[in-house]
Amino acid sequence: MSENSLLTAADAVFTLSVKTLFNTPITLENWSTSRSWEGHSLKLAETSLSLDGKLNKGFVPATFDMTVHFAANSNSMTVFDAIATASRQARTVYELNGELLLKGLGKRYNFINGCLTAYDPIPAGGEMLADRSVTIRWENILPSDL
């Protein structure tokens, strides 16, 4: 990362592909300004302490949950509306893959074998329509440099 790098989400590019539902990757846009996305901690190990004070540890596979927030008028929500509708009608789960580029950090994050686990079908009402959110559970996340 250079000294001139900007720590902003404004230059982020998130591309999503949906196996068997869409033929081409889709670039998501019109993010929420207050919080565009958030990932939950990735559990890497399970531990236990034996009676004689020895730490027993082991790797455990774990999923990575990510919540993505969009402005109420984001066209990207039509993608998630389509996934949710198709999933409910076909009673199936569609496989998602994604790539998040953070140019200011010089980083790329590849998201592998995910699925839509929850989403806001309508925005909450008020003076302004509220952001809408989706939650995706990923099998794996692989960071790399650009």
C-alpha positions as CSV (number, residue, x, y, z in Angstrom):
1,M,0.0,0.0,0.0
2,S,1.4,3.4,-1.0
3,E,1.4,6.5,1.1
4,N,-1.2,8.0,-1.2
5,S,-3.7,5.2,-0.8
6,L,-7.2,6.3,0.2
7,L,-9.0,4.4,2.9
8,T,-12.4,4.7,1.3
9,A,-15.1,2.2,0.2
10,A,-16.1,4.6,-2.6
11,D,-13.8,2.9,-5.0
12,A,-14.8,-0.6,-4.2
13,V,-16.0,-2.9,-6.9
14,F,-18.1,-6.0,-5.9
15,T,-18.9,-8.5,-8.7
16,L,-21.3,-11.3,-8.1
17,S,-22.0,-14.4,-10.2
18,V,-25.0,-16.7,-9.7
19,K,-24.6,-20.2,-11.1
20,T,-27.5,-21.4,-13.3
21,L,-29.5,-18.2,-12.8
22,F,-27.5,-15.4,-14.6
23,N,-25.1,-15.9,-17.5
24,T,-22.7,-13.1,-16.7
25,P,-21.2,-11.6,-13.5
26,I,-23.1,-8.6,-12.1
27,T,-21.4,-5.5,-10.7
28,L,-23.2,-4.4,-7.5
29,E,-23.8,-0.7,-7.1
30,N,-25.5,2.1,-5.1
31,W,-24.3,0.9,-1.7
32,S,-25.5,2.2,1.6
33,T,-23.4,5.2,2.7
34,S,-23.5,4.5,6.4
35,R,-22.2,0.9,6.1
36,S,-21.8,-0.8,2.7
37,W,-20.9,-4.2,3.9
38,E,-19.6,-6.0,7.0
39,G,-18.1,-9.4,7.5
40,H,-18.4,-11.4,10.7
41,S,-15.3,-12.9,12.3
42,L,-14.0,-16.1,10.7
43,K,-13.5,-18.9,13.3
44,L,-10.2,-20.6,12.7
45,A,-9.7,-23.0,15.6
46,E,-11.5,-24.9,18.4
47,T,-9.8,-25.3,21.7
48,S,-10.2,-27.0,25.1
49,L,-8.1,-27.1,28.2
50,S,-7.4,-30.5,29.8
51,L,-7.5,-31.0,33.5
52,D,-3.7,-30.9,33.6
53,G,-3.6,-27.5,32.0
54,K,-2.7,-28.5,28.4
55,L,-4.3,-26.6,25.6
56,N,-5.7,-28.9,22.9
57,K,-6.4,-27.2,19.7
58,G,-7.5,-28.0,16.2
59,F,-8.5,-26.4,12.9
60,V,-12.2,-26.4,12.2
61,P,-13.8,-25.4,8.9
62,A,-16.1,-22.5,9.3
63,T,-18.3,-20.4,7.0
64,F,-17.9,-16.6,6.5
65,D,-21.1,-14.6,6.9
66,M,-21.3,-11.2,5.1
67,T,-24.0,-8.6,5.2
68,V,-24.2,-6.2,2.3
69,H,-26.3,-3.0,2.6
70,F,-27.7,-1.0,-0.4
71,A,-29.6,2.2,-0.7
72,A,-33.4,1.6,-1.0
73,N,-33.3,2.6,-4.7
74,S,-30.3,0.5,-5.7
75,N,-30.8,-1.5,-8.9
76,S,-28.6,-4.2,-7.3
77,M,-31.5,-5.2,-5.1
78,T,-33.3,-6.4,-8.2
79,V,-30.6,-9.0,-8.5
80,F,-31.3,-10.2,-5.0
81,D,-35.1,-10.0,-5.5
82,A,-34.6,-12.3,-8.5
83,I,-32.4,-14.7,-6.6
84,A,-34.9,-14.9,-3.6
85,T,-37.9,-15.2,-5.9
86,A,-36.3,-18.0,-8.0
87,S,-35.2,-19.7,-4.8
88,R,-38.6,-19.7,-3.3
89,Q,-40.4,-20.7,-6.5
90,A,-38.0,-23.6,-7.3
91,R,-37.4,-24.4,-3.6
92,T,-33.7,-24.5,-4.2
93,V,-30.5,-22.6,-3.3
94,Y,-28.4,-20.9,-5.9
95,E,-24.6,-20.9,-5.7
96,L,-23.0,-17.4,-5.5
97,N,-19.4,-16.4,-6.1
98,G,-18.0,-13.0,-5.7
99,E,-15.0,-10.7,-5.9
100,L,-14.5,-7.5,-4.0
101,L,-11.8,-5.1,-5.2
102,L,-10.6,-2.5,-2.7
103,K,-8.4,-0.3,-4.9
104,G,-7.3,2.0,-2.1
105,L,-5.8,-0.9,-0.2
106,G,-4.6,-2.8,-3.3
107,K,-6.5,-5.9,-2.2
108,R,-8.9,-8.4,-3.8
109,Y,-11.2,-10.7,-1.9
110,N,-12.6,-13.8,-3.6
111,F,-15.7,-15.3,-2.1
112,I,-16.3,-18.9,-2.9
113,N,-19.4,-21.1,-3.0
114,G,-21.9,-18.9,-1.2
115,C,-25.7,-18.6,-0.9
116,L,-28.2,-16.0,0.0
117,T,-29.4,-16.8,3.5
118,A,-31.5,-13.7,4.2
119,Y,-32.6,-10.4,2.6
120,D,-34.9,-7.5,3.2
121,P,-37.7,-7.8,0.6
122,I,-38.8,-4.2,1.1
123,P,-37.2,-1.1,2.6
124,A,-38.5,0.2,5.9
125,G,-40.6,3.3,5.5
126,G,-40.0,6.7,7.2
127,E,-39.1,10.2,6.0
128,M,-36.7,8.4,3.7
129,L,-36.9,4.8,2.7
130,A,-34.3,2.8,4.6
131,D,-31.4,0.8,3.2
132,R,-32.0,-2.8,2.3
133,S,-29.7,-5.6,3.4
134,V,-28.7,-9.1,2.2
135,T,-26.8,-11.8,4.1
136,I,-24.6,-14.2,2.2
137,R,-22.9,-17.2,3.8
138,W,-19.6,-18.1,2.0
139,E,-17.7,-21.4,2.1
140,N,-14.4,-19.6,1.8
141,I,-12.8,-16.1,1.4
142,L,-9.4,-15.8,-0.2
143,P,-7.6,-12.4,0.1
144,S,-4.8,-11.4,-2.3
145,D,-3.0,-8.3,-3.5
146,L,-4.1,-6.7,-6.7
